[in-house]
Amino acid sequence: MARIAGVNLPSAKRIDVALTYIYGIGIHTSNTILDKLSIEKSKRVNQLSDSDVIRIRELIDQDVEVEGDLRRKVAVSIKQLMDLGCYRGLRHRKRLPVRGQRTRTNAKTRKGKSVPVAGKKQTS
């Protein structure tokens, strides 16, 4: 099992897919990394040599912002929007969809569980 950027990569997966388990690396970035290092994309993680794993690890450390650093950067960006009081920041603060989606229906994931309104009585 290879460990890159603090993430254990699944050994049975192809390396191009396994790299996407790292936060901040998608399929495009994964393919770019493998092309730079001239590693076959069809290889499985358990078929990689130790030198290949080390080369991948070094390239990711140098060129790609991943895991903790990236999560911190995203959190700081959202906090900055909230502090500015801009529209996107207000939407984040109210835990509503930020990118223009409708909220009358749908948006259950972002809004969370419905909360009953106080003072409203059921009439039978």
N, C-alpha and C positions, 0 to 999 in steps of 0.2 A: 504494500500500500504506500503510495507516494504522498508526501505531505508538502504542500506548496502554499505559501502565504497563510499558514496556520489552519489550512483546511485539508482534511484527509480525502484524497480523491478515490472514488470507487475503482477497484482494480480490474473489474471485468468490462468496464466501459471503454469505448474508443477514446483516445486522448483528446480529440477535438471536442467531444461532448463532455468529457470529464472536467476539462478546464472551466466550463461554464458553471460548475458548482461553486466557483470562487466569486464572491460578490464584486461586481464591477467588470466582469469579463463575460461577454456574450459570445455568440457563435462567430461573429465577424472578427472580433478581437482575437479569439482563440485561433482562428484560421490564419490571421496575420502573424501571430507569434510563431506558429508552426512553420509558416512559409519562410520567415526570417531565419529560423534555426535549421531549415531543411530537414524536418522530421515528418515522416509519413503520417497523414491524418488517420489512416486506417489501422494504425498500431493500437493495441490495447495498453492500458496503463501498466499492467503487470509484465508486458514485453519490453518496456523501456529500460535502457541501461541506467546505471547510477549517474553517469556523466550527462545523459540526456536530461534527467530530472534536475540536476544541478544547473545546466544551461538554461532550462525553462525558468527555474526559480530566480536566477540572476537577472534574466531579461525582464521578468515581471517586476522585480524589485526596482530596476532602473527606469523602465519606460511607462509602466501602467500603475495608476492609482487604484488600489483595491482595499477591500475589507475595512478595517477600523478607520484608516485615514479618510476613505471615501464616505463612510457613514457619518463621520464627524463633520466633513465638509458640507454634506447635504443638510445635516441638522443645523449647522451655523447659518446656512443660506436661508432656511425656513425661518429661523429665529430672527434674522435680519429683516425679512419681509414683514414679520409680525410686529417688530419694533417700529418699522417705518409707518405702519398703519395703512399701507396701500391695500388695494382691493384684494389681491391674492393673499396678503397677510391676514386680512380680516376673515377671509374664507377659511384659512388654516386655523385661526383662533376659534372660530365657531364650529369647527370640525364638519364643514360642508365641502362639497366638490369644488375644486379650485379652477378647473379648466372648462367651465361653461356648460357642464352637463345639467340636465333638468333635475329638479328635486321634488316636483309634485308627485311623480311616481318614480319608482326605482331609487337609486342612491341609498339603499338600505345598508350596504356595506360601509359606506362612509359615515352615514348618520347614526348608525347603531340601532339598538333596540328602542322601540317606540316607548315614550314616557307618557303616562296619562296626565291630562291637564287638570290641575287642582280646581275644585269648586264646580265641576261639571257633574251633574247628577243624571243617573240613568232614569228614563221614564218608561214605564211598562204599560 
